[in-house]
Amino acid sequence: MAFFVQARSSKLKILSRKICASGDIDGIPLDLKNHFYIRNWAVSSYERWGLNCNADGFRHVVLSKDFNTFDGAWVCLNHVAETSDDSIGQVIRPVYTDEQYVENIMAVNRKEAEAKGFPFLEKDIVNNVITDTSMGAVARATECTICKNIAVTDKDYCEHLKKDSNGRSMKGSAIMVNGKKRVVGELYVDAIFIEDSILTDEEGADINAKIFNIAAKKNNGVPCGDTLFYAIKASIKEHGRTKRLVRLMNSFEKNTD
């Protein structure tokens, strides 16, 4: 079985993954009329940033490789991610930064967001009413932060992560190990990032997972002092002029007034 990790509980069943926002991911045709774009902090490494509030984490060696699976992942609302029909967009540019966190540029379909009951999603992001994001992933196995035990199924859990009859474990608890307090955590091995959610009414488990920029089309009725141009420029400044970012920039300039 695969382990599932996210900021909040979900009934997610992995059926298939489908690109559902702005078309061919390699060509990256930007559709500023029907989509807006956000740049966010998606997930952090355990070594640099520690466990999240749910005592989950990803080792640097894992995250620096597995972050690529964000490419084409669903953009969802509040971890409602049963099937691809729940997606309101897609991740079109994941980057693993020198600071050991994953940064995404995500395309969000306005009509899909409105159809799911959030007609003011773009405006609320612009006005900092909505600020948090949270990823969802599946993993082949998990590792205990205390004893380093690797579990492939629930039956493989160590004493620290094994659940009792009430479904509780020591996860998140601070225990003494060789005279020092350490938090019992669960690190995910060989992860596939399925979705990155915009949280409309709560904070994410990763306290750093925030929206950096929102890019709205000119004259779309939303007062926005930011544009995709500046989001892409910021990403290029921090991560270099990759072919994909340059392609994004060229497409942006062709599609704006």
Protein Blocks (a to p, Z undefined) as FASTA:
>chain_A
ZZdddfbdcfbdcfbdcdfknopfklopacfklpccddddfbdcfklnopafkopacdfk
lmmmmmmmmgopacdeehiafbmmlpgbdcfbdcddfkopacddddddfklmmmnopakl
mmmmmnomambdcdddddfbdcdfklopacfbfklpcfklpccfkopafehiacdeehia
cddddddehiadfbdcddfkbccfblklccfbdcddehilpacfbdfklmmmmmmmmnop
afklmmmmmmmmmmpZZ
